[in-house]
Amino acid sequence: MGMWIELGIFLLVFVFAYFQLKELKQEKLKREKERLDSTEPKE
């Protein structure tokens, strides 16, 4: 019984970490895009 609780907690942590990394990648791409837009000369 205790093993299943530990396994469930481990899976929750794993899923949480997965979504955090996914969000981090999206934020990084967004910042990179904004940086490129700001360096382009405005006309």
Beta strands, then each sheet from edge to edge (+ up, - down):
end
